[in-house]
Amino acid sequence: MNIIVTIKDEKKDPTFDSKFKTSIYTDVTLLDDEILKQLQEADSNNYQPDEDYFDYEMEESYPEDDLNKQFDSNDNDIFTGGNTDAIKSVNTDLAGDPIPNGFNTDLVSIPADSLITGTSSFESGGNKIYAISASSKYEVNDLVAFFMKVLKDAENLYGQQINYSYLIEGTLNDVYISIFVYQDEYEGFKSGFEISMDFGN
């Protein structure tokens, strides 16, 4: 098995209760013999005796000022290589928990046929904060391309790939938006996502 543990600093995320400081995401993948052999060979080739050595190929990040330039003439987001056209409709046939009042689906649309697995809404320091988590039938790369297109006009747009997961942040229409997309094979779904909106006072 290939095990990836991602620990994220959540002190800047207003959707997290202040008593928590971090979130942990664990990705466990069962590998077949061929893939396992390739990983072992790659690890052997990258081995260096220096104890301070770190394999930077395991994680990639992308500079903020490049993100708005990573759309080609077909609106395909080369940040992930995903296809925004794969998501043909939004805000329809949603199942699971109801969207909380105040969550603006016109600002950030929810891909059709999503299963809403959790919601929250509260006020913190005068800010109104709404968040949802959901499972989706779409591929991770297509979801990321879709959300990047939604936020392409956002201020301070920031995106980072964390192993097989993606974090997108920005401020659109004076609303701070954070989107986290990840692999999810729950009951036939292909991906999962979390969206939080912080309406400042």
C-alpha positions as CSV (number, residue, x, y, z in Angstrom):
1,M,0.0,0.0,0.0
2,N,1.1,3.6,-0.7
3,I,0.2,5.8,2.2
4,I,0.2,9.6,2.0
5,V,-0.6,11.7,5.0
6,T,-1.3,15.4,4.5
7,I,-1.3,17.7,7.5
8,K,-2.7,21.2,6.9
9,D,-2.4,24.3,9.0
10,E,-6.0,25.4,9.6
11,K,-5.5,28.5,11.7
12,K,-6.2,30.7,8.8
13,D,-9.4,28.9,7.7
14,P,-12.4,30.5,9.4
15,T,-14.6,27.4,8.8
16,F,-12.6,25.5,11.4
17,D,-13.4,25.8,15.1
18,S,-10.7,27.8,16.9
19,K,-10.0,24.9,19.2
20,F,-8.6,22.9,16.3
21,K,-5.2,23.8,14.7
22,T,-4.7,21.3,11.9
23,S,-6.6,18.9,9.7
24,I,-5.2,15.5,8.6
25,Y,-6.0,13.8,5.2
26,T,-4.9,10.2,4.7
27,D,-4.7,8.7,1.2
28,V,-4.2,4.9,1.1
29,T,-3.8,3.3,-2.3
30,L,-3.4,-0.4,-3.0
31,L,-0.6,-0.9,-5.5
32,D,-0.2,-3.7,-8.0
33,D,3.2,-5.4,-8.3
34,E,4.2,-3.4,-11.4
35,I,3.5,0.0,-9.9
36,L,5.2,-1.0,-6.6
37,K,8.3,-2.1,-8.5
38,Q,8.4,1.3,-10.4
39,L,8.1,3.2,-7.1
40,Q,10.9,1.2,-5.5
41,E,13.2,1.7,-8.5
42,A,12.5,5.5,-8.5
43,D,13.2,5.6,-4.7
44,S,16.5,3.8,-5.3
45,N,17.5,6.2,-8.0
46,N,16.6,9.2,-5.9
47,Y,18.4,8.0,-2.8
48,Q,21.0,10.4,-1.3
49,P,22.8,9.7,2.0
50,D,22.4,13.3,3.1
51,E,19.9,13.2,6.0
52,D,18.6,16.7,5.1
53,Y,17.6,15.5,1.6
54,F,14.0,16.0,0.6
55,D,12.4,14.8,-2.6
56,Y,10.7,17.9,-3.9
57,E,9.1,16.0,-6.8
58,M,6.6,14.6,-4.3
59,E,4.9,18.0,-4.0
60,E,4.4,20.7,-6.6
61,S,3.2,24.3,-6.0
62,Y,2.3,27.0,-8.4
63,P,3.1,30.7,-8.0
64,E,0.1,33.0,-7.5
65,D,0.7,35.4,-10.3
66,D,0.7,32.5,-12.9
67,L,-2.7,31.1,-12.1
68,N,-4.8,33.6,-14.0
69,K,-2.6,33.0,-17.1
70,Q,-3.1,29.2,-17.1
71,F,-6.2,29.1,-19.3
72,D,-5.8,28.4,-23.0
73,S,-8.2,29.5,-25.8
74,N,-10.5,26.6,-25.0
75,D,-10.7,27.5,-21.3
76,N,-8.8,24.3,-20.4
77,D,-7.0,24.8,-17.2
78,I,-3.4,23.7,-17.6
79,F,-2.9,23.8,-13.8
80,T,-4.4,20.3,-13.8
81,G,-5.1,19.4,-17.4
82,G,-8.8,19.0,-16.5
83,N,-11.8,19.6,-18.8
84,T,-14.3,22.2,-17.6
85,D,-16.8,21.0,-20.3
86,A,-17.1,17.7,-18.5
87,I,-19.4,19.5,-16.0
88,K,-22.4,20.2,-18.1
89,S,-24.8,21.6,-15.5
90,V,-24.7,23.0,-12.0
91,N,-26.9,23.4,-8.9
92,T,-29.2,20.7,-10.0
93,D,-30.1,17.2,-8.8
94,L,-28.2,17.7,-5.5
95,A,-28.7,15.0,-2.9
96,G,-27.9,14.7,0.8
97,D,-27.9,17.7,3.2
98,P,-29.7,20.9,2.2
99,I,-27.5,23.8,1.2
100,P,-27.3,26.3,4.1
101,N,-29.1,29.6,3.7
102,G,-26.6,32.2,2.8
103,F,-24.3,29.9,0.8
104,N,-24.2,31.6,-2.6
105,T,-24.4,29.0,-5.3
106,D,-24.4,31.9,-7.9
107,L,-21.0,32.9,-6.7
108,V,-19.6,29.3,-6.6
109,S,-21.8,26.8,-8.4
110,I,-22.1,23.2,-7.3
111,P,-21.6,20.6,-10.0
112,A,-24.8,18.7,-10.8
113,D,-25.5,15.3,-9.1
114,S,-23.3,16.1,-6.1
115,L,-24.0,14.4,-2.8
116,I,-23.8,17.0,0.0
117,T,-22.3,15.2,2.9
118,G,-22.0,18.0,5.4
119,T,-22.7,21.7,5.9
120,S,-22.0,24.4,8.5
121,S,-22.9,28.1,9.0
122,F,-21.8,30.4,11.8
123,E,-20.5,33.8,12.7
124,S,-17.0,34.6,13.9
125,G,-15.8,38.0,14.7
126,G,-18.8,39.5,12.8
127,N,-18.1,37.5,9.7
128,K,-20.7,35.2,8.3
129,I,-19.2,31.9,7.3
130,Y,-20.9,29.1,5.3
131,A,-19.3,25.8,4.2
132,I,-20.3,22.5,2.5
133,S,-18.6,19.2,1.8
134,A,-19.7,16.9,-1.0
135,S,-19.0,13.9,-3.1
136,S,-18.9,14.2,-6.9
137,K,-19.2,11.9,-9.9
138,Y,-16.6,14.0,-11.8
139,E,-12.9,13.4,-12.0
140,V,-10.6,15.4,-9.7
141,N,-8.8,17.2,-12.5
142,D,-12.1,18.2,-14.1
143,L,-13.4,19.6,-10.8
144,V,-10.3,21.6,-10.2
145,A,-10.4,23.0,-13.7
146,F,-14.1,24.0,-13.2
147,F,-13.4,25.7,-9.9
148,M,-10.3,27.5,-11.2
149,K,-12.5,28.8,-14.1
150,V,-15.1,30.0,-11.6
151,L,-12.5,31.8,-9.6
152,K,-10.3,33.1,-12.4
153,D,-11.4,36.7,-11.7
154,A,-10.8,36.4,-8.0
155,E,-8.3,38.6,-6.2
156,N,-5.2,36.9,-4.6
157,L,-6.0,33.7,-6.5
158,Y,-3.9,30.9,-5.1
159,G,-3.7,27.2,-6.0
160,Q,-1.6,24.4,-4.7
161,Q,-1.3,20.7,-5.5
162,I,-0.8,18.6,-2.4
163,N,0.0,15.1,-3.6
164,Y,-3.3,14.1,-5.1
165,S,-5.4,16.9,-3.6
166,Y,-5.8,20.5,-4.6
167,L,-6.4,23.7,-2.6
168,I,-7.8,26.8,-4.3
169,E,-8.3,30.1,-2.5
170,G,-9.2,33.6,-3.6
171,T,-11.5,36.6,-2.9
172,L,-14.4,37.1,-5.3
173,N,-17.0,39.9,-4.9
174,D,-15.5,40.7,-1.5
175,V,-16.1,37.1,-0.4
176,Y,-13.1,34.9,0.7
177,I,-13.5,31.5,-0.9
178,S,-11.6,28.3,-0.1
179,I,-12.1,25.1,-2.1
180,F,-10.4,21.8,-1.4
181,V,-10.7,19.0,-4.0
182,Y,-9.6,15.4,-3.4
183,Q,-10.0,11.8,-4.6
184,D,-13.0,10.1,-3.2
185,E,-14.4,6.7,-4.2
186,Y,-17.2,6.7,-1.7
187,E,-20.1,4.6,-3.1
188,G,-19.1,5.0,-6.7
189,F,-18.2,8.7,-6.6
190,K,-14.8,9.8,-8.1
191,S,-14.0,12.9,-6.1
192,G,-14.9,15.0,-3.1
193,F,-14.8,18.8,-2.4
194,E,-15.2,21.3,0.4
195,I,-16.2,24.9,-0.2
196,S,-16.2,27.6,2.4
197,M,-17.3,31.2,2.0
198,D,-16.4,34.0,4.4
199,F,-18.6,37.1,4.1
200,G,-16.6,39.8,5.9
201,N,-18.4,42.4,7.9
